[in-house]
């Protein structure tokens, strides 16, 4: 009988509302994976090793992101570690466009990813201090 009151006290924390930057970050992550796959397709001779890089580069980036940077990461890191992983993945995607001869695409992507990352990093740090 007294358990119902105890269950009310142990409610799950409220979910954080979805922001415009969250949606932008998801789109940036998808574009980064596409960029790495496109780089693998164009930068290497087809079919081998082109197919391996076309599949392997985005797969590796997605695995690193899921392990260390995702909101529910398997191995959560502190804010500095998260920033380093994000710089590694997003920087690799931007560099792929430079290597393919599209510096404008790489530069625009890098600037947008940088601004979004800074906004997200500041929000994560402020949420961490509020807890």
BALOBA-1460 file (C-alpha; in Angstrom, 3 decimals):
// residues 131
<rec num="1" residu="x" x="0.000" y="0.000" z="0.000"/>
<rec num="2" residu="x" x="2.797" y="2.375" z="0.824"/>
<rec num="3" residu="x" x="4.655" y="1.379" z="-2.362"/>
<rec num="4" residu="x" x="2.541" y="3.621" z="-4.588"/>
<rec num="5" residu="x" x="3.881" y="6.680" z="-2.792"/>
<rec num="6" residu="x" x="7.437" y="5.415" z="-3.133"/>
<rec num="7" residu="x" x="6.947" y="4.879" z="-6.883"/>
<rec num="8" residu="x" x="5.788" y="8.457" z="-7.273"/>
<rec num="9" residu="x" x="9.007" y="9.668" z="-5.660"/>
<rec num="10" residu="x" x="11.164" y="7.655" z="-8.120"/>
<rec num="11" residu="x" x="9.827" y="9.130" z="-11.358"/>
<rec num="12" residu="x" x="12.137" y="9.241" z="-14.350"/>
<rec num="13" residu="x" x="13.660" y="12.642" z="-15.091"/>
<rec num="14" residu="x" x="11.723" y="14.701" z="-17.609"/>
<rec num="15" residu="x" x="12.920" y="14.387" z="-21.182"/>
<rec num="16" residu="x" x="14.741" y="17.394" z="-22.571"/>
<rec num="17" residu="x" x="12.746" y="19.205" z="-25.269"/>
<rec num="18" residu="x" x="13.971" y="18.883" z="-28.845"/>
<rec num="19" residu="x" x="15.603" y="22.091" z="-30.093"/>
<rec num="20" residu="x" x="16.328" y="23.429" z="-33.574"/>
<rec num="21" residu="x" x="20.032" y="22.799" z="-32.939"/>
<rec num="22" residu="x" x="19.290" y="19.128" z="-32.155"/>
<rec num="23" residu="x" x="17.646" y="18.757" z="-35.563"/>
<rec num="24" residu="x" x="20.510" y="20.614" z="-37.245"/>
<rec num="25" residu="x" x="23.049" y="18.389" z="-35.508"/>
<rec num="26" residu="x" x="21.239" y="15.255" z="-36.696"/>
<rec num="27" residu="x" x="21.300" y="16.567" z="-40.273"/>
<rec num="28" residu="x" x="24.995" y="17.445" z="-39.909"/>
<rec num="29" residu="x" x="25.739" y="13.923" z="-38.695"/>
<rec num="30" residu="x" x="23.913" y="12.423" z="-41.679"/>
<rec num="31" residu="x" x="25.754" y="14.754" z="-44.060"/>
<rec num="32" residu="x" x="29.071" y="13.822" z="-42.444"/>
<rec num="33" residu="x" x="28.377" y="10.118" z="-43.027"/>
<rec num="34" residu="x" x="27.326" y="10.844" z="-46.612"/>
<rec num="35" residu="x" x="30.475" y="12.936" z="-47.125"/>
<rec num="36" residu="x" x="32.753" y="10.152" z="-45.946"/>
<rec num="37" residu="x" x="30.980" y="7.606" z="-48.141"/>
<rec num="38" residu="x" x="31.121" y="9.917" z="-51.159"/>
<rec num="39" residu="x" x="34.812" y="10.510" z="-50.527"/>
<rec num="40" residu="x" x="35.407" y="6.757" z="-50.384"/>
<rec num="41" residu="x" x="33.544" y="6.312" z="-53.657"/>
<rec num="42" residu="x" x="35.404" y="9.033" z="-55.594"/>
<rec num="43" residu="x" x="38.858" y="9.099" z="-54.016"/>
<rec num="44" residu="x" x="39.749" y="5.450" z="-54.487"/>
<rec num="45" residu="x" x="39.806" y="3.155" z="-57.530"/>
<rec num="46" residu="x" x="36.580" y="1.296" z="-58.114"/>
<rec num="47" residu="x" x="35.659" y="-1.456" z="-57.223"/>
<rec num="48" residu="x" x="38.504" y="-2.217" z="-54.784"/>
<rec num="49" residu="x" x="39.409" y="-0.444" z="-52.472"/>
<rec num="50" residu="x" x="36.717" y="2.105" z="-53.372"/>
<rec num="51" residu="x" x="33.848" y="-0.025" z="-52.100"/>
<rec num="52" residu="x" x="35.684" y="-0.743" z="-48.846"/>
<rec num="53" residu="x" x="36.275" y="2.956" z="-48.178"/>
<rec num="54" residu="x" x="32.772" y="3.890" z="-49.359"/>
<rec num="55" residu="x" x="31.265" y="1.559" z="-46.746"/>
<rec num="56" residu="x" x="34.026" y="1.491" z="-44.140"/>
<rec num="57" residu="x" x="34.648" y="5.208" z="-43.599"/>
<rec num="58" residu="x" x="31.056" y="6.135" z="-42.680"/>
<rec num="59" residu="x" x="30.637" y="2.903" z="-40.729"/>
<rec num="60" residu="x" x="33.747" y="3.637" z="-38.668"/>
<rec num="61" residu="x" x="32.630" y="7.239" z="-38.054"/>
<rec num="62" residu="x" x="29.153" y="6.074" z="-36.985"/>
<rec num="63" residu="x" x="30.655" y="3.502" z="-34.615"/>
<rec num="64" residu="x" x="32.975" y="6.071" z="-33.007"/>
<rec num="65" residu="x" x="30.072" y="8.522" z="-32.679"/>
<rec num="66" residu="x" x="27.803" y="5.886" z="-31.123"/>
<rec num="67" residu="x" x="30.478" y="4.726" z="-28.699"/>
<rec num="68" residu="x" x="31.627" y="8.120" z="-27.450"/>
<rec num="69" residu="x" x="29.549" y="11.091" z="-28.654"/>
<rec num="70" residu="x" x="25.882" y="10.085" z="-28.965"/>
<rec num="71" residu="x" x="23.468" y="11.301" z="-26.263"/>
<rec num="72" residu="x" x="23.230" y="7.707" z="-24.955"/>
<rec num="73" residu="x" x="26.861" y="6.804" z="-25.651"/>
<rec num="74" residu="x" x="28.127" y="3.373" z="-24.668"/>
<rec num="75" residu="x" x="31.298" y="4.910" z="-23.194"/>
<rec num="76" residu="x" x="30.346" y="8.430" z="-22.075"/>
<rec num="77" residu="x" x="33.105" y="11.034" z="-22.004"/>
<rec num="78" residu="x" x="33.598" y="14.388" z="-20.338"/>
<rec num="79" residu="x" x="32.880" y="17.535" z="-22.419"/>
<rec num="80" residu="x" x="36.473" y="17.761" z="-23.677"/>
<rec num="81" residu="x" x="36.468" y="14.159" z="-24.902"/>
<rec num="82" residu="x" x="33.103" y="14.667" z="-26.589"/>
<rec num="83" residu="x" x="34.439" y="17.773" z="-28.318"/>
<rec num="84" residu="x" x="37.504" y="15.896" z="-29.571"/>
<rec num="85" residu="x" x="35.385" y="13.083" z="-31.020"/>
<rec num="86" residu="x" x="33.084" y="15.589" z="-32.681"/>
<rec num="87" residu="x" x="36.018" y="17.521" z="-34.139"/>
<rec num="88" residu="x" x="37.493" y="14.260" z="-35.445"/>
<rec num="89" residu="x" x="34.306" y="13.114" z="-37.204"/>
<rec num="90" residu="x" x="33.081" y="16.475" z="-38.490"/>
<rec num="91" residu="x" x="36.599" y="17.584" z="-39.399"/>
<rec num="92" residu="x" x="37.140" y="14.389" z="-41.398"/>
<rec num="93" residu="x" x="33.924" y="15.017" z="-43.302"/>
<rec num="94" residu="x" x="34.905" y="18.609" z="-44.054"/>
<rec num="95" residu="x" x="38.397" y="17.514" z="-45.098"/>
<rec num="96" residu="x" x="36.893" y="14.960" z="-47.476"/>
<rec num="97" residu="x" x="35.240" y="17.759" z="-49.470"/>
<rec num="98" residu="x" x="38.539" y="19.661" z="-49.650"/>
<rec num="99" residu="x" x="40.287" y="16.515" z="-50.891"/>
<rec num="100" residu="x" x="37.615" y="15.993" z="-53.550"/>
<rec num="101" residu="x" x="38.121" y="19.530" z="-54.858"/>
<rec num="102" residu="x" x="35.020" y="21.153" z="-53.355"/>
<rec num="103" residu="x" x="36.506" y="23.547" z="-50.788"/>
<rec num="104" residu="x" x="33.375" y="25.708" z="-50.584"/>
<rec num="105" residu="x" x="31.228" y="22.740" z="-49.514"/>
<rec num="106" residu="x" x="33.877" y="21.728" z="-46.961"/>
<rec num="107" residu="x" x="34.236" y="25.240" z="-45.569"/>
<rec num="108" residu="x" x="30.476" y="25.855" z="-45.268"/>
<rec num="109" residu="x" x="29.967" y="22.463" z="-43.631"/>
<rec num="110" residu="x" x="32.863" y="23.080" z="-41.223"/>
<rec num="111" residu="x" x="31.566" y="26.505" z="-40.160"/>
<rec num="112" residu="x" x="27.999" y="25.259" z="-39.614"/>
<rec num="113" residu="x" x="29.227" y="22.193" z="-37.705"/>
<rec num="114" residu="x" x="31.539" y="24.376" z="-35.589"/>
<rec num="115" residu="x" x="28.786" y="26.818" z="-34.622"/>
<rec num="116" residu="x" x="26.325" y="24.014" z="-33.883"/>
<rec num="117" residu="x" x="28.958" y="22.159" z="-31.855"/>
<rec num="118" residu="x" x="29.766" y="25.218" z="-29.772"/>
<rec num="119" residu="x" x="26.084" y="25.840" z="-29.042"/>
<rec num="120" residu="x" x="25.578" y="22.199" z="-28.103"/>
<rec num="121" residu="x" x="28.740" y="22.043" z="-25.990"/>
<rec num="122" residu="x" x="27.775" y="25.114" z="-24.000"/>
<rec num="123" residu="x" x="24.292" y="23.689" z="-23.426"/>
<rec num="124" residu="x" x="25.711" y="20.336" z="-22.281"/>
<rec num="125" residu="x" x="28.087" y="22.026" z="-19.863"/>
<rec num="126" residu="x" x="25.328" y="24.221" z="-18.416"/>
<rec num="127" residu="x" x="23.055" y="21.173" z="-17.990"/>
<rec num="128" residu="x" x="25.903" y="19.370" z="-16.244"/>
<rec num="129" residu="x" x="26.436" y="22.237" z="-13.818"/>
<rec num="130" residu="x" x="22.716" y="22.478" z="-13.076"/>
<rec num="131" residu="x" x="22.591" y="18.801" z="-11.997"/>
